[in-house]
Amino acid sequence: MEKMLFSGVQSNADVALIAIKGIKNQPGIAAKVFGAIAEKKLNVELILQSIGRGDEKDISFVVAQEDAEKAVDTLKEAFAEQDYHEIVCDKEVGIVSIVGAGMMSNSGAASKMFEA
């Protein structure tokens, strides 16, 4: 019998994506970003970190929509304006997660999710 590819799907539309673009690509920067966020008692649901582009990289993360402005203000307090290019807040996003034991042994799992 074939295993089910996906055993569960979860979504959350009450989130906001925060991105600090063009921040220094150096050890400890992500710790400083999330240390500042933690000090304000903000919960992070998802983190995306780009590969470095020379001396810079982007760090994005997802928080509850109600915490979006506080997260942006926190980053602006923690970093000087010359330390980054831009801080972006997008409330028109959502998270869709899939889980299943068959995902590791079946290529194309991500493709099937995005097709749906």
MOPAC internal coordinates of N, CA, C and O (Angstrom, degrees):
PM7 1SCF
backbone

  N    0.0000 0     0.00 0     0.00 0    0    0    0
  C    1.4520 1     0.00 0     0.00 0    1    0    0
  C    1.5265 1   108.50 1     0.00 0    2    1    0
  O    1.2310 1   120.54 1   -42.08 1    3    2    1
  N    1.3085 1   116.56 1   137.92 1    3    2    1
  C    1.4581 1   122.67 1  -179.05 1    5    3    2
  C    1.5242 1   110.43 1   -81.37 1    6    5    3
  O    1.2310 1   120.99 1   -42.04 1    7    6    5
  N    1.3653 1   115.70 1   137.96 1    7    6    5
  C    1.4606 1   119.93 1   178.11 1    9    7    6
  C    1.5171 1   110.50 1   -73.40 1   10    9    7
  O    1.2310 1   121.21 1   -32.59 1   11   10    9
  N    1.3176 1   115.29 1   147.41 1   11   10    9
  C    1.4461 1   120.39 1   174.68 1   13   11   10
  C    1.5190 1   109.24 1   -66.86 1   14   13   11
  O    1.2310 1   120.28 1   -45.87 1   15   14   13
  N    1.3305 1   117.08 1   134.13 1   15   14   13
  C    1.4514 1   121.35 1  -178.65 1   17   15   14
  C    1.5333 1   110.76 1   -67.97 1   18   17   15
  O    1.2310 1   120.50 1   131.91 1   19   18   17
  N    1.3297 1   116.65 1   -48.09 1   19   18   17
  C    1.4587 1   121.92 1   179.91 1   21   19   18
  C    1.5216 1   108.98 1  -117.01 1   22   21   19
  O    1.2310 1   120.76 1   -42.76 1   23   22   21
  N    1.3170 1   116.14 1   137.24 1   23   22   21
  C    1.4565 1   118.75 1   176.67 1   25   23   22
  C    1.5259 1   111.84 1  -112.30 1   26   25   23
  O    1.2310 1   120.66 1   169.74 1   27   26   25
  N    1.3227 1   116.35 1   -10.26 1   27   26   25
  C    1.4527 1   118.58 1   179.46 1   29   27   26
  C    1.5183 1   112.29 1  -163.13 1   30   29   27
  O    1.2310 1   121.33 1   -27.61 1   31   30   29
  N    1.3183 1   115.05 1   152.39 1   31   30   29
  C    1.4591 1   123.18 1   177.11 1   33   31   30
  C    1.5192 1   107.21 1  -134.15 1   34   33   31
  O    1.2310 1   120.83 1   -43.39 1   35   34   33
  N    1.3158 1   116.02 1   136.61 1   35   34   33
  C    1.4605 1   121.13 1   178.54 1   37   35   34
  C    1.5191 1   108.17 1  -132.73 1   38   37   35
  O    1.2310 1   120.45 1   -36.04 1   39   38   37
  N    1.3179 1   116.74 1   143.96 1   39   38   37
  C    1.4649 1   120.05 1   176.76 1   41   39   38
  C    1.5237 1   110.00 1  -137.58 1   42   41   39
  O    1.2310 1   121.52 1   -24.62 1   43   42   41
  N    1.3203 1   114.69 1   155.38 1   43   42   41
  C    1.4593 1   121.25 1   177.83 1   45   43   42
  C    1.5192 1   107.90 1  -148.32 1   46   45   43
  O    1.2310 1   120.56 1   -64.72 1   47   46   45
  N    1.3256 1   116.53 1   115.28 1   47   46   45
  C    1.4622 1   121.34 1  -179.83 1   49   47   46
  C    1.5236 1   112.54 1  -101.69 1   50   49   47
  O    1.2310 1   119.97 1   178.21 1   51   50   49
  N    1.3240 1   117.66 1    -1.79 1   51   50   49
  C    1.4653 1   121.36 1  -178.00 1   53   51   50
  C    1.5245 1   111.26 1   -96.25 1   54   53   51
  O    1.2310 1   121.10 1  -133.11 1   55   54   53
  N    1.3368 1   115.51 1    46.89 1   55   54   53
  C    1.4572 1   121.03 1  -176.42 1   57   55   54
  C    1.5271 1   110.25 1  -128.18 1   58   57   55
  O    1.2310 1   121.64 1   -13.49 1   59   58   57
  N    1.3163 1   114.47 1   166.51 1   59   58   57
  C    1.4645 1   121.53 1   175.28 1   61   59   58
  C    1.5237 1   108.22 1  -134.45 1   62   61   59
  O    1.2310 1   121.02 1   -37.51 1   63   62   61
  N    1.3138 1   115.65 1   142.49 1   63   62   61
  C    1.4540 1   122.02 1   176.86 1   65   63   62
  C    1.5233 1   108.41 1   -96.22 1   66   65   63
  O    1.2310 1   120.51 1   -53.96 1   67   66   65
  N    1.3085 1   116.63 1   126.04 1   67   66   65
  C    1.4576 1   123.15 1   176.94 1   69   67   66
  C    1.5213 1   106.97 1  -112.62 1   70   69   67
  O    1.2310 1   120.01 1   -49.50 1   71   70   69
  N    1.3217 1   117.58 1   130.50 1   71   70   69
  C    1.4659 1   121.29 1   178.90 1   73   71   70
  C    1.5182 1   109.32 1  -130.03 1   74   73   71
  O    1.2310 1   120.90 1   -49.38 1   75   74   73
  N    1.3146 1   115.88 1   130.62 1   75   74   73
  C    1.4566 1   121.12 1   171.54 1   77   75   74
  C    1.5281 1   105.27 1  -107.54 1   78   77   75
  O    1.2310 1   121.39 1   -71.13 1   79   78   77
  N    1.3202 1   114.95 1   108.87 1   79   78   77
  C    1.4649 1   121.61 1  -172.33 1   81   79   78
  C    1.5224 1   110.83 1   -98.57 1   82   81   79
  O    1.2310 1   121.75 1   -37.22 1   83   82   81
  N    1.3288 1   114.26 1   142.78 1   83   82   81
  C    1.4573 1   119.95 1   176.07 1   85   83   82
  C    1.5099 1   114.12 1    69.99 1   86   85   83
  O    1.2310 1   120.45 1  -147.00 1   87   86   85
  N    1.3306 1   116.75 1    33.00 1   87   86   85
  C    1.4577 1   120.26 1   178.38 1   89   87   86
  C    1.5311 1   108.77 1   -84.84 1   90   89   87
  O    1.2310 1   120.34 1   -20.91 1   91   90   89
  N    1.3094 1   116.96 1   159.09 1   91   90   89
  C    1.4607 1   121.33 1  -177.89 1   93   91   90
  C    1.5284 1   111.37 1   -57.61 1   94   93   91
  O    1.2310 1   120.97 1   -44.48 1   95   94   93
  N    1.3211 1   115.74 1   135.52 1   95   94   93
  C    1.4618 1   122.17 1   177.72 1   97   95   94
  C    1.5226 1   108.30 1   -93.53 1   98   97   95
  O    1.2310 1   121.56 1   -97.96 1   99   98   97
  N    1.3335 1   114.62 1    82.04 1   99   98   97
  C    1.4583 1   119.52 1  -178.63 1  101   99   98
  C    1.5198 1   109.79 1  -145.38 1  102  101   99
  O    1.2310 1   120.28 1   -26.19 1  103  102  101
  N    1.3337 1   117.07 1   153.81 1  103  102  101
  C    1.4637 1   119.75 1   179.21 1  105  103  102
  C    1.5337 1   111.29 1   -57.35 1  106  105  103
  O    1.2310 1   121.39 1   -41.22 1  107  106  105
  N    1.3134 1   114.95 1   138.78 1  107  106  105
  C    1.4599 1   120.53 1   176.71 1  109  107  106
  C    1.5156 1   115.14 1    95.12 1  110  109  107
  O    1.2310 1   119.90 1   166.94 1  111  110  109
  N    1.3359 1   117.80 1   -13.06 1  111  110  109
  C    1.4735 1   120.08 1  -178.07 1  113  111  110
  C    1.5276 1   110.80 1   -65.39 1  114  113  111
  O    1.2310 1   119.68 1   134.20 1  115  114  113
  N    1.3280 1   118.21 1   -45.80 1  115  114  113
  C    1.4729 1   120.17 1   179.27 1  117  115  114
  C    1.5271 1   110.33 1   -62.49 1  118  117  115
  O    1.2310 1   120.35 1   142.00 1  119  118  117
  N    1.3157 1   116.94 1   -38.00 1  119  118  117
  C    1.4695 1   120.02 1   177.32 1  121  119  118
  C    1.5228 1   110.63 1   -62.87 1  122  121  119
  O    1.2310 1   120.17 1   142.16 1  123  122  121
  N    1.3270 1   117.29 1   -37.84 1  123  122  121
  C    1.4648 1   120.39 1   178.37 1  125  123  122
  C    1.5267 1   110.62 1   -67.83 1  126  125  123
  O    1.2310 1   120.38 1   137.49 1  127  126  125
  N    1.3419 1   116.87 1   -42.51 1  127  126  125
  C    1.4705 1   120.82 1   178.29 1  129  127  126
  C    1.5274 1   110.02 1   -57.94 1  130  129  127
  O    1.2310 1   120.78 1   125.87 1  131  130  129
  N    1.3451 1   116.11 1   -54.13 1  131  130  129
  C    1.4575 1   119.17 1  -173.32 1  133  131  130
  C    1.5206 1   113.22 1   -80.38 1  134  133  131
  O    1.2310 1   120.07 1   161.03 1  135  134  133
  N    1.3143 1   117.47 1   -18.97 1  135  134  133
  C    1.4554 1   120.38 1   171.10 1  137  135  134
  C    1.5184 1   110.69 1   -67.00 1  138  137  135
  O    1.2310 1   120.97 1   136.77 1  139  138  137
  N    1.3512 1   115.75 1   -43.23 1  139  138  137
  C    1.4652 1   120.34 1   178.18 1  141  139  138
  C    1.5270 1   110.97 1   -64.13 1  142  141  139
  O    1.2310 1   120.66 1   138.43 1  143  142  141
  N    1.3257 1   116.35 1   -41.57 1  143  142  141
  C    1.4649 1   121.10 1   178.87 1  145  143  142
  C    1.5397 1   110.01 1   -64.29 1  146  145  143
  O    1.2310 1   120.26 1   138.18 1  147  146  145
  N    1.3218 1   117.10 1   -41.82 1  147  146  145
  C    1.4658 1   121.38 1   179.98 1  149  147  146
  C    1.5195 1   111.81 1   -65.26 1  150  149  147
  O    1.2310 1   120.15 1   141.63 1  151  150  149
  N    1.3330 1   117.32 1   -38.37 1  151  150  149
  C    1.4677 1   120.58 1   178.91 1  153  151  150
  C    1.5213 1   112.00 1   -58.64 1  154  153  151
  O    1.2310 1   120.54 1   149.36 1  155  154  153
  N    1.3405 1   116.57 1   -30.64 1  155  154  153
  C    1.4694 1   121.22 1   179.24 1  157  155  154
  C    1.5265 1   111.92 1   -89.08 1  158  157  155
  O    1.2310 1   120.71 1  -173.12 1  159  158  157
  N    1.3406 1   116.26 1     6.88 1  159  158  157
  C    1.4708 1   122.56 1   177.42 1  161  159  158
  C    1.5282 1   112.38 1    63.00 1  162  161  159
  O    1.2310 1   120.26 1  -146.72 1  163  162  161
  N    1.3324 1   117.11 1    33.28 1  163  162  161
  C    1.4540 1   121.78 1   177.49 1  165  163  162
  C    1.5218 1   109.14 1   -93.87 1  166  165  163
  O    1.2310 1   120.67 1   -43.57 1  167  166  165
  N    1.3220 1   116.33 1   136.43 1  167  166  165
  C    1.4610 1   121.33 1   179.35 1  169  167  166
  C    1.5256 1   109.81 1   -93.75 1  170  169  167
  O    1.2310 1   120.96 1   -43.84 1  171  170  169
  N    1.3169 1   115.76 1   136.16 1  171  170  169
  C    1.4565 1   123.07 1   178.74 1  173  171  170
  C    1.5191 1   108.02 1  -107.54 1  174  173  171
  O    1.2310 1   120.56 1   -52.02 1  175  174  173
  N    1.3410 1   116.54 1   127.98 1  175  174  173
  C    1.4635 1   120.45 1  -177.62 1  177  175  174
  C    1.5230 1   112.48 1   -93.92 1  178  177  175
  O    1.2310 1   119.97 1   150.69 1  179  178  177
  N    1.3196 1   117.67 1   -29.31 1  179  178  177
  C    1.4543 1   121.79 1  -173.92 1  181  179  178
  C    1.5154 1   108.86 1  -153.57 1  182  181  179
  O    1.2310 1   120.17 1   -39.26 1  183  182  181
  N    1.3343 1   117.29 1   140.74 1  183  182  181
  C    1.4665 1   121.99 1   179.06 1  185  183  182
  C    1.5182 1   109.10 1  -126.86 1  186  185  183
  O    1.2310 1   120.77 1   -44.82 1  187  186  185
  N    1.3225 1   116.13 1   135.18 1  187  186  185
  C    1.4585 1   123.38 1   174.59 1  189  187  186
  C    1.5218 1   107.65 1  -126.73 1  190  189  187
  O    1.2310 1   120.44 1   -52.02 1  191  190  189
  N    1.3080 1   116.77 1   127.98 1  191  190  189
  C    1.4619 1   120.08 1   179.24 1  193  191  190
  C    1.5191 1   107.71 1  -126.43 1  194  193  191
  O    1.2310 1   120.39 1   -55.21 1  195  194  193
  N    1.3315 1   116.85 1   124.79 1  195  194  193
  C    1.4555 1   120.10 1   179.96 1  197  195  194
  C    1.5199 1   110.45 1   -77.17 1  198  197  195
  O    1.2310 1   121.67 1   -17.62 1  199  198  197
  N    1.3180 1   114.41 1   162.38 1  199  198  197
  C    1.4555 1   117.84 1   171.74 1  201  199  198
  C    1.5281 1   107.38 1   -71.18 1  202  201  199
  O    1.2310 1   120.65 1   -23.60 1  203  202  201
  N    1.2949 1   116.35 1   156.40 1  203  202  201
  C    1.4544 1   119.91 1  -178.92 1  205  203  202
  C    1.5164 1   112.19 1   -68.63 1  206  205  203
  O    1.2310 1   121.23 1   -31.89 1  207  206  205
  N    1.3210 1   115.25 1   148.11 1  207  206  205
  C    1.4527 1   123.05 1   172.62 1  209  207  206
  C    1.5218 1   105.65 1  -118.93 1  210  209  207
  O    1.2310 1   121.14 1   -96.53 1  211  210  209
  N    1.3271 1   115.42 1    83.47 1  211  210  209
  C    1.4503 1   118.52 1  -175.54 1  213  211  210
  C    1.5150 1   109.48 1    70.40 1  214  213  211
  O    1.2310 1   121.08 1    60.10 1  215  214  213
  N    1.3236 1   115.55 1  -119.90 1  215  214  213
  C    1.4632 1   121.36 1  -177.07 1  217  215  214
  C    1.5258 1   113.55 1   -88.02 1  218  217  215
  O    1.2310 1   119.89 1  -178.46 1  219  218  217
  N    1.3532 1   117.81 1     1.54 1  219  218  217
  C    1.4642 1   120.79 1  -174.17 1  221  219  218
  C    1.5236 1   112.06 1  -130.19 1  222  221  219
  O    1.2310 1   121.50 1   -18.89 1  223  222  221
  N    1.3296 1   114.73 1   161.11 1  223  222  221
  C    1.4607 1   122.73 1   172.18 1  225  223  222
  C    1.5235 1   107.85 1  -154.60 1  226  225  223
  O    1.2310 1   120.61 1    -4.64 1  227  226  225
  N    1.3143 1   116.44 1   175.36 1  227  226  225
  C    1.4627 1   122.80 1   176.16 1  229  227  226
  C    1.5231 1   108.31 1  -118.34 1  230  229  227
  O    1.2310 1   120.73 1   -37.24 1  231  230  229
  N    1.3118 1   116.21 1   142.76 1  231  230  229
  C    1.4583 1   121.87 1   173.29 1  233  231  230
  C    1.5288 1   107.18 1  -126.55 1  234  233  231
  O    1.2310 1   121.13 1   -55.48 1  235  234  233
  N    1.3290 1   115.45 1   124.52 1  235  234  233
  C    1.4621 1   121.65 1   178.33 1  237  235  234
  C    1.5167 1   109.07 1  -120.56 1  238  237  235
  O    1.2310 1   120.98 1   -29.88 1  239  238  237
  N    1.3098 1   115.72 1   150.12 1  239  238  237
  C    1.4532 1   120.25 1   177.00 1  241  239  238
  C    1.5184 1   109.68 1  -154.04 1  242  241  239
  O    1.2310 1   121.35 1   -17.59 1  243  242  241
  N    1.3238 1   115.02 1   162.41 1  243  242  241
  C    1.4548 1   121.45 1  -176.82 1  245  243  242
  C    1.5210 1   108.97 1  -115.24 1  246  245  243
  O    1.2310 1   121.54 1   -46.37 1  247  246  245
  N    1.3320 1   114.65 1   133.63 1  247  246  245
  C    1.4642 1   122.67 1   175.34 1  249  247  246
  C    1.5262 1   108.41 1  -129.59 1  250  249  247
  O    1.2310 1   120.37 1   -10.23 1  251  250  249
  N    1.3063 1   116.90 1   169.77 1  251  250  249
  C    1.4648 1   121.04 1   173.93 1  253  251  250
  C    1.5313 1   108.62 1   -61.86 1  254  253  251
  O    1.2310 1   120.52 1   -35.54 1  255  254  253
  N    1.3288 1   116.62 1   144.46 1  255  254  253
  C    1.4703 1   120.35 1  -179.85 1  257  255  254
  C    1.5241 1   112.01 1   -53.64 1  258  257  255
  O    1.2310 1   120.56 1   140.90 1  259  258  257
  N    1.3125 1   116.53 1   -39.10 1  259  258  257
  C    1.4638 1   120.05 1  -177.37 1  261  259  258
  C    1.5360 1   112.40 1   -66.32 1  262  261  259
  O    1.2310 1   119.88 1   163.04 1  263  262  261
  N    1.3320 1   117.83 1   -16.96 1  263  262  261
  C    1.4680 1   122.25 1   179.99 1  265  263  262
  C    1.5251 1   113.41 1  -101.26 1  266  265  263
  O    1.2310 1   119.92 1  -178.48 1  267  266  265
  N    1.3253 1   117.76 1     1.52 1  267  266  265
  C    1.4661 1   121.37 1  -172.57 1  269  267  266
  C    1.5323 1   113.07 1   -59.83 1  270  269  267
  O    1.2310 1   120.20 1   128.88 1  271  270  269
  N    1.3200 1   117.22 1   -51.12 1  271  270  269
  C    1.4646 1   119.61 1  -177.65 1  273  271  270
  C    1.5266 1   111.35 1   -64.40 1  274  273  271
  O    1.2310 1   120.60 1   140.96 1  275  274  273
  N    1.3159 1   116.46 1   -39.04 1  275  274  273
  C    1.4645 1   120.68 1   179.06 1  277  275  274
  C    1.5346 1   110.13 1   -64.09 1  278  277  275
  O    1.2310 1   120.22 1   142.54 1  279  278  277
  N    1.3340 1   117.19 1   -37.46 1  279  278  277
  C    1.4682 1   120.79 1   178.08 1  281  279  278
  C    1.5282 1   110.71 1   -65.39 1  282  281  279
  O    1.2310 1   120.30 1   136.15 1  283  282  281
  N    1.3222 1   117.04 1   -43.85 1  283  282  281
  C    1.4663 1   120.71 1   178.36 1  285  283  282
  C    1.5200 1   110.30 1   -63.21 1  286  285  283
  O    1.2310 1   120.22 1   133.17 1  287  286  285
  N    1.3167 1   117.19 1   -46.83 1  287  286  285
  C    1.4715 1   120.79 1   178.94 1  289  287  286
  C    1.5299 1   111.29 1   -60.52 1  290  289  287
  O    1.2310 1   120.62 1   142.17 1  291  290  289
  N    1.3260 1   116.43 1   -37.83 1  291  290  289
  C    1.4627 1   121.39 1   178.99 1  293  291  290
  C    1.5205 1   110.78 1   -62.40 1  294  293  291
  O    1.2310 1   120.30 1   135.15 1  295  294  293
  N    1.3294 1   117.03 1   -44.85 1  295  294  293
  C    1.4671 1   120.23 1   178.88 1  297  295  294
  C    1.5300 1   111.17 1   -64.41 1  298  297  295
  O    1.2310 1   120.38 1   140.93 1  299  298  297
  N    1.3221 1   116.87 1   -39.07 1  299  298  297
  C    1.4657 1   120.46 1   179.16 1  301  299  298
  C    1.5216 1   111.79 1   -66.58 1  302  301  299
  O    1.2310 1   120.36 1   149.66 1  303  302  301
  N    1.3281 1   116.92 1   -30.34 1  303  302  301
  C    1.4668 1   120.96 1   175.68 1  305  303  302
  C    1.5294 1   111.48 1   -74.82 1  306  305  303
  O    1.2310 1   120.65 1   143.51 1  307  306  305
  N    1.3316 1   116.36 1   -36.49 1  307  306  305
  C    1.4622 1   121.40 1  -173.96 1  309  307  306
  C    1.5308 1   113.41 1   -78.89 1  310  309  307
  O    1.2310 1   120.43 1   154.41 1  311  310  309
  N    1.3327 1   116.78 1   -25.59 1  311  310  309
  C    1.4621 1   120.88 1  -175.95 1  313  311  310
  C    1.5245 1   110.41 1  -127.23 1  314  313  311
  O    1.2310 1   121.26 1   -39.63 1  315  314  313
  N    1.3187 1   115.19 1   140.37 1  315  314  313
  C    1.4636 1   120.57 1   174.21 1  317  315  314
  C    1.5309 1   108.66 1   -72.05 1  318  317  315
  O    1.2310 1   120.29 1   -27.68 1  319  318  317
  N    1.3311 1   117.04 1   152.32 1  319  318  317
  C    1.4678 1   120.98 1  -178.14 1  321  319  318
  C    1.5241 1   112.76 1   -56.10 1  322  321  319
  O    1.2310 1   119.55 1   148.22 1  323  322  321
  N    1.3061 1   118.46 1   -31.78 1  323  322  321
  C    1.4658 1   120.78 1  -179.27 1  325  323  322
  C    1.5348 1   112.51 1   -76.70 1  326  325  323
  O    1.2310 1   119.93 1   172.66 1  327  326  325
  N    1.3338 1   117.73 1    -7.34 1  327  326  325
  C    1.4604 1   121.95 1  -179.72 1  329  327  326
  C    1.5273 1   113.48 1   -83.06 1  330  329  327
  O    1.2310 1   119.59 1   170.50 1  331  330  329
  N    1.3234 1   118.39 1    -9.50 1  331  330  329
  C    1.4614 1   122.32 1  -178.98 1  333  331  330
  C    1.5246 1   108.91 1  -152.00 1  334  333  331
  O    1.2310 1   121.46 1   -14.67 1  335  334  333
  N    1.3543 1   114.81 1   165.33 1  335  334  333
  C    1.4670 1   119.26 1   177.92 1  337  335  334
  C    1.5222 1   112.63 1   -88.76 1  338  337  335
  O    1.2310 1   120.89 1   139.15 1  339  338  337
  N    1.3397 1   115.90 1   -40.85 1  339  338  337
  C    1.4568 1   119.21 1  -171.57 1  341  339  338
  C    1.5243 1   109.96 1  -162.59 1  342  341  339
  O    1.2310 1   120.78 1   -33.09 1  343  342  341
  N    1.3254 1   116.12 1   146.91 1  343  342  341
  C    1.4582 1   122.25 1   169.74 1  345  343  342
  C    1.5254 1   106.87 1  -116.74 1  346  345  343
  O    1.2310 1   121.12 1   -54.67 1  347  346  345
  N    1.3208 1   115.47 1   125.33 1  347  346  345
  C    1.4595 1   121.72 1  -175.57 1  349  347  346
  C    1.5254 1   109.21 1  -115.20 1  350  349  347
  O    1.2310 1   120.67 1   -39.40 1  351  350  349
  N    1.3211 1   116.33 1   140.60 1  351  350  349
  C    1.4573 1   123.04 1   175.40 1  353  351  350
  C    1.5266 1   108.06 1  -127.29 1  354  353  351
  O    1.2310 1   120.30 1   -59.96 1  355  354  353
  N    1.3213 1   117.03 1   120.04 1  355  354  353
  C    1.4664 1   121.77 1  -179.91 1  357  355  354
  C    1.5236 1   108.71 1  -123.14 1  358  357  355
  O    1.2310 1   120.88 1   -65.65 1  359  358  357
  N    1.3330 1   115.93 1   114.35 1  359  358  357
  C    1.4620 1   120.91 1   179.65 1  361  359  358
  C    1.5278 1   112.89 1   -94.12 1  362  361  359
  O    1.2310 1   120.67 1   178.89 1  363  362  361
  N    1.3169 1   116.32 1    -1.11 1  363  362  361
  C    1.4673 1   120.98 1  -179.47 1  365  363  362
  C    1.5270 1   110.11 1   -97.96 1  366  365  363
  O    1.2310 1   120.65 1  -128.53 1  367  366  365
  N    1.3174 1   116.37 1    51.47 1  367  366  365
  C    1.4613 1   122.18 1  -179.31 1  369  367  366
  C    1.5175 1   109.59 1  -131.77 1  370  369  367
  O    1.2310 1   121.03 1    -8.51 1  371  370  369
  N    1.2945 1   115.64 1   171.49 1  371  370  369
  C    1.4490 1   122.00 1   174.71 1  373  371  370
  C    1.5154 1   108.78 1  -155.24 1  374  373  371
  O    1.2310 1   121.01 1   -12.20 1  375  374  373
  N    1.3114 1   115.68 1   167.80 1  375  374  373
  C    1.4556 1   121.60 1   178.38 1  377  375  374
  C    1.5251 1   108.07 1  -118.71 1  378  377  375
  O    1.2310 1   121.02 1   -47.37 1  379  378  377
  N    1.3184 1   115.65 1   132.63 1  379  378  377
  C    1.4580 1   121.75 1   172.08 1  381  379  378
  C    1.5175 1   106.35 1  -122.82 1  382  381  379
  O    1.2310 1   120.50 1   -55.27 1  383  382  381
  N    1.3218 1   116.64 1   124.73 1  383  382  381
  C    1.4648 1   122.37 1   179.94 1  385  383  382
  C    1.5179 1   109.28 1  -120.86 1  386  385  383
  O    1.2310 1   121.53 1   -39.56 1  387  386  385
  N    1.3272 1   114.68 1   140.44 1  387  386  385
  C    1.4590 1   119.76 1   174.87 1  389  387  386
  C    1.5269 1   108.18 1  -121.81 1  390  389  387
  O    1.2310 1   120.88 1   -31.94 1  391  390  389
  N    1.3293 1   115.92 1   148.06 1  391  390  389
  C    1.4598 1   121.42 1   177.49 1  393  391  390
  C    1.5217 1   108.56 1  -136.09 1  394  393  391
  O    1.2310 1   121.27 1   -25.65 1  395  394  393
  N    1.3148 1   115.18 1   154.35 1  395  394  393
  C    1.4560 1   119.65 1   176.88 1  397  395  394
  C    1.5047 1   111.53 1   166.17 1  398  397  395
  O    1.2310 1   120.81 1   -37.25 1  399  398  397
  N    1.3188 1   116.05 1   142.75 1  399  398  397
  C    1.4581 1   121.55 1  -179.35 1  401  399  398
  C    1.5220 1   111.48 1   -65.37 1  402  401  399
  O    1.2310 1   119.55 1   152.08 1  403  402  401
  N    1.3048 1   118.46 1   -27.92 1  403  402  401
  C    1.4598 1   121.45 1  -178.19 1  405  403  402
  C    1.5102 1   114.69 1   -76.75 1  406  405  403
  O    1.2310 1   119.87 1   171.94 1  407  406  405
  N    1.3206 1   117.86 1    -8.06 1  407  406  405
  C    1.4646 1   120.09 1  -176.14 1  409  407  406
  C    1.5244 1   111.98 1   -66.36 1  410  409  407
  O    1.2310 1   119.60 1   144.52 1  411  410  409
  N    1.3102 1   118.37 1   -35.48 1  411  410  409
  C    1.4641 1   121.35 1  -177.46 1  413  411  410
  C    1.5258 1   111.85 1   -72.76 1  414  413  411
  O    1.2310 1   119.94 1   152.28 1  415  414  413
  N    1.3029 1   117.73 1   -27.72 1  415  414  413
  C    1.4608 1   120.26 1  -175.20 1  417  415  414
  C    1.5274 1   113.51 1  -104.93 1  418  417  415
  O    1.2310 1   119.89 1  -175.79 1  419  418  417
  N    1.3203 1   117.81 1     4.21 1  419  418  417
  C    1.4618 1   121.70 1  -179.94 1  421  419  418
  C    1.5220 1   109.95 1  -126.82 1  422  421  419
  O    1.2310 1   120.79 1   -70.96 1  423  422  421
  N    1.3227 1   116.09 1   109.04 1  423  422  421
  C    1.4655 1   118.11 1   176.64 1  425  423  422
  C    1.5252 1   108.51 1   -66.71 1  426  425  423
  O    1.2310 1   120.67 1   -30.19 1  427  426  425
  N    1.2976 1   116.32 1   149.81 1  427  426  425
  C    1.4627 1   120.72 1   178.89 1  429  427  426
  C    1.5098 1   114.39 1    93.44 1  430  429  427
  O    1.2310 1   119.38 1  -173.33 1  431  430  429
  N    1.3259 1   118.80 1     6.67 1  431  430  429
  C    1.4713 1   120.60 1  -179.64 1  433  431  430
  C    1.5167 1   110.78 1   -60.71 1  434  433  431
  O    1.2310 1   120.45 1   133.96 1  435  434  433
  N    1.3236 1   116.74 1   -46.04 1  435  434  433
  C    1.4703 1   119.85 1  -179.88 1  437  435  434
  C    1.5242 1   110.41 1   -63.95 1  438  437  435
  O    1.2310 1   120.25 1   140.45 1  439  438  437
  N    1.3110 1   117.13 1   -39.55 1  439  438  437
  C    1.4663 1   121.15 1   178.62 1  441  439  438
  C    1.5187 1   111.10 1   -59.54 1  442  441  439
  O    1.2310 1   120.63 1   134.92 1  443  442  441
  N    1.3358 1   116.40 1   -45.08 1  443  442  441
  C    1.4565 1   120.00 1   179.52 1  445  443  442
  C    1.5282 1   111.65 1   -62.52 1  446  445  443
  O    1.2310 1   120.20 1   141.85 1  447  446  445
  N    1.3378 1   117.22 1   -38.15 1  447  446  445
  C    1.4528 1   120.52 1   178.59 1  449  447  446
  C    1.5337 1   109.58 1   -62.81 1  450  449  447
  O    1.2310 1   120.01 1   132.48 1  451  450  449
  N    1.3277 1   117.59 1   -47.52 1  451  450  449
  C    1.4586 1   119.97 1  -177.59 1  453  451  450
  C    1.5260 1   112.54 1   -70.51 1  454  453  451
  O    1.2310 1   120.01 1   152.20 1  455  454  453
  N    1.3175 1   117.58 1   -27.80 1  455  454  453
  C    1.4757 1   120.57 1   174.48 1  457  455  454
  C    1.5170 1   110.36 1   -64.74 1  458  457  455
  O    1.2310 1   120.82 1   142.24 1  459  458  457
  N    1.3274 1   116.04 1   -37.76 1  459  458  457
  C    1.4634 1   120.69 1  -178.39 1  461  459  458
  C    1.5140 1   109.87 1   -67.54 1  462  461  459
  O    1.2310 1   120.10 1   180.00 1  463  462  461

